[in-house]
Amino acid sequence: MAVVTNLDPKRRKTTPLDDLTALVSDDLSAVNELILRHMHSPVELIPQLAGYIVAAGGKRLRPVLTLASAGLCGYRGENHRMLAAVVEFIHTATLLHDDVVDESDLRRGLASANAVFGNKASVLVGDFLFSRAFELMVEVGSLDVLRILSRASAVIAEGEVLQLQTSNDTETSEQAYLEVIKGKTAELFAAACRVGAVVAGRPPAEEVALYDYGMNLGIAFQLVDDVLDYSAKQAKLGKTVGDDFREGKITLPVVLAFRRGNDEERAFWRRTMEDLEQADGDLERAQHLMARHDALRDTVERARHYGAIARDALGLFADAPVKRAMLEVIDFVIDRDY
């Protein structure tokens, strides 16, 4: 499928993610049908709740990466569609569980599933989606795929538990923070890309290259997410600015501002993030301190560093429209304001 890309940024009508999605549009339509079919259950609440969160599922970035990676590797079958559905089920299940753990009331500007249906239902339907994911993996019939995606599921859970352990701890190091986001976010990006090479029967070097691409893209994605929580751009995302702050979630902007601050500033971070004693004006002060110490700017620069590693990882592959689109998605993820 040909994609016309407007090179004039002032006149551009689509984003790089739109362009990548267009390249796999037929496959993605089939994936959406698979998702709807496998959400079915005679227990009425299951498809109702699952459909609620899937319908608000955003850009489908992770399954798009699976489809694109398989295309980059020259795959011509249909199993990549099932794998993309698996990736989306795993992602959706983790969202359901995360919102319960974080006690979130909003998800992409809408009431979260747990706010609408309750915590118990959200946890159990998340478990149902994990089970559906494993059923689809078995249908694909590849032990390598099963190993990669089951391992990813375990790593995601480890990342969430690690985040729970570091939550509200202002002494969290940058390295500890990176371990959290590698697990809870980047591992699924990495696995989503890697299985594209596996299903295509490509050599290990290409598997590793796509894993590295996904891992570093995922790290960059989460770094920018953490910046946006304190940024004016957040309003464009349909989210409330400062959710991470109100929850006392330790992200890299907080780590940097805390480390670079004076004693009085560090006392502010301990009060607001550890003790969760927050008053009117505290969020604005947090944003001011981050600006004063270049915490947001430097977090974005770190995202650019990981983006460069992701770009290098695709150097192994021949030039092709899907490769160019995957490269452009790196900058889109870092510079996004949607």
N, C-alpha and C positions, 0 to 999 in steps of 0.2 A: 504494500500500500504506500503510495507516494504521499509525502507530507510537505506542504509548501510552508517554509519558515520565513517570516518577514524579518529581514535583518535590521530594519530601522526600529530601535527600541521604543521610539515615541509612537510608532504606528503598529507595533506588534499586538496581535489580537489573542495570541495563545501564549501559555507559559511553556518552558521546557518539559515540565511534567505532562502537560496536555499533549505535547508532541510525542513523548515517549508512549503515553497511553494510546494515542492514535495508531502507533505502529503495531500495537498488540490488541487493537479494539475487538476484532472478531473473537480472539481467544478470551478476552476479558468478558465479553457477553456470555460466552459458554461457562466461564467461571461463575458469573453471577447466577446463572441458571442452576449450576451445581450447588451453590450455597443455599439457594431457596429450597431445592429439592431435599437436601440433607438436613435442613432445619426442621423438616416435618416431624411431627410427633403426635400421637393420639392424645397426649396430655396437653390440653389447649394452651396453658400458660407458657409452655416452652417455645413454640414458634412465635407466640405473641411478644414475649420479652426479647427473644433473640432477634426477631425481625425489627423490633424497636431500635436496638443499638446498631444492627447491621445497616439499617436504612440511613442512620446518621454517621455512617462509617467513613466519611471524608473522601480522600483521594484514592484509596486503595493502593497506596504506594508500594507496600510490601508484596502483594500478589503481582502487581505490575512488574516489579523487579524480577520475580521468578519467571514470568513469561518472557521478559526481555532477555534475561540471562540464557534461557533455553534457546531463544532465537539467535542470540549471539554465537551460540555453540552449534548452530545449524540443525537443531532438533526438528523433526518433521512429524512426530507422532502426536498423541493427545494426552499422554500422562502428565505433561507439565500443567495442564489445566487442573487436574485433580490436586497436584501439589500446590498450585496457587490457592486453591480453595482451602487446603490444609493450613497454609500460612495465614490466611485470613481468619479461619476459625481459631487458631492459636492466639492470634493478636486480639480478636474480639473477646475471647475468654479471659485473657489477662486484663483487658480494660474493665470487664465486669468485676473481677476480683479487686483490681486496683481501686476502683471507685468506692468499694465497700471499705477497704483498708484505710483509704484517705478520707472517708466520710464525705465524699464529694457530692454536691447537689447539682452540679452542672457538668455537661460533657458537650463540647463544641457549641456552647451557647444555649443548649437545650437542657431540660431536666434530665439528670442522669437516670439510668435504669433503676438503680437502687432507691433513688428518691421517688420514683413512680411505682415500682413494684415491691420494694422492700429489700433489705439486705439478704435475707434467707433465700429468696427466689433468685436473686442475682448470683449468689455463690453457686447454687445448685445448677442453674442454667449454664453458668460458666463451665462447670464440671461436665455437663452434657456436651457442650461444644468441644471440649478437649477430647471426649470420647468419640465424637463424630470425626474429629481430625485423625485419630488413630485408626478408625475404620477405613477412612479413605487411603491412608498410608498403606494399609494392608492390601487394599485393592490394587495399588500400583505394583506391589510385589517385589520391591527392591529392599533388601536388607540394609544396603548402604543409606538409602533415603530414610528408612525407619531409624537407623542409628543416628543420623545427623539431626533429624527433627525431634526425636525423643530427647536427645542430648540437649538440644536448644531449649526445649520445654523445661528441663531440669535447671539449666543455667539461668533462665528467666526467673524461675522461682527463687533460686539462690540470690539473684540480684535484688529481688524485692525484699527478701529477708534481710540482706545486708543493708538496704536502704532503711529498713525499720530499725536496725541496730545503730545506724549513724544519725537517725532523725533527731533533730533538736540538739545535736552535739556540735557546738561551734569549734571544737578542737579537731574536727574532721580534716584530714589532709587532702590535698589535691589528688594524690594517688588513690586514696580510699574512695573519693568521689568518682574517679574514673572507673574503678572496679565496679561500682554500683551501676553506672550507665552502660558499661560494656555488657553486663549481665541483663539488666532489665529492658534495655532498648536495642543495643547494637547486635547482640547475638542473633536475634530473629532476622534482622536485615542480612546478616552474614549467611545464615542458614538458607534464607529465601533465595539468595543469589547462588549459593553453592549447589543446591539441588538441581538448578538448571543445567549445570555441567554434568552432574551425575546421571540425570535422566537421559542426557544426550550421549552418554558413554565416552566422555572426553577424558584425556589423561589427567593424572593428579595435579600437574602444574597448573592446568586451567581451573580445576576445582579450587586450588589454593588462591589463585589470582582473584576469582570471583568472591571467595570468602573474604579476602582482604578488602576488596572493593566495598562489599556490604558492611563489614565491620567498621571501617573508617567513615563511610557515609553515615552509618547509624550513630557513631559518636558525634560527628558534626551536627547531625539532626538534633540530638538531645541537647548539645551545648547551646544551639540557637534557641531551642524551646525554652531553656532555662533563662536565657537573656530576655526573650519576649515576655516572660512573666513579669518583668519589671519595666517593660518598654511601652511607649505610647502606641507602638504598632499593634500591641496586643488587642486593642479595641477592634481592629479589623479581623481578628480571628474569632470574634463572637465569644470571647472569654472575658472573665473578669481579671483585671490587672491585680497582681499581688496574691494570687491563690497560694503559691508556694510560701510566701512570707507569712500569711495567716496560719498556715499549717506548721510553720517552723521547719520547713523542708530545707535541708542544707544542700545548696547547689553551688556551682563554681563561682558565680558572682558573689555569693555570701562568703565563701572561703577566701577569696581574694580581698574583699573589702575588710574582713575581719583581720587577716594577717597584716594588711597594710595600715590598719588604723592605730590610733593612740589608745591609751588606757580607757579614756572616757568613751570612745567609740566602741571599743570591745565590750564595755559594760552595757552599752545600748544593745548590741547584738545578743549578749547573754540574756538580758531581760526579755527581749522580744522573741528570740528564737528558742532559747532553752526553757525559760519560765513561761513563755507565751503570755506575758503580761504586756498587752498592746493597747495603745491609746490612740485617739484621733491624732493624725499627723505623723504617726510612726512610719507608715509606708512611704510617705513623701520624704521623710528623713532618710530612710533606707536607700531610696532612689538617689538622693543627694549624695550620700556617702559613696555609693557605687560610682557615681559620676566623678566625684572628687578623686577617687583612687583608680579610675580607669578600669573598673572591674568588668563592666559590660563590654567595653571595647576590646579588652584583652581576652575575654572569653570568646568573642567572635574571631579574634586572631587565632586562637587555638583551634577553633572550628575550621578555619582556612588551612591550617597545618594538616589536620586530618583529611580535609578535602583533597589536598595535594597528594597525600599518600593513596587515597582512593583513585585518583586520576592515574597515578603511576601504575597501579595494579592492572589497569586495563591495557597497558602498553603491550601485553602479550598477544592481544587479539588484532586481527586485520581490520583495517578501516571499513566501516559499514554504517548505514544510517542508524541502526540500533546502537552501535557503539558511540556514535557522535551524540545521540540523544541521551545515553546514560552518562556521558561526560558532562553534558549541559545541565543535567539534573543536579550534579554536585553543587554548582554555583547557585542554582535555584534554591536548593535546600538551605544554603548558608545565607542568601540574600532575601529570602522570602519575607513577605509581610502579609500573607493571606491568613 
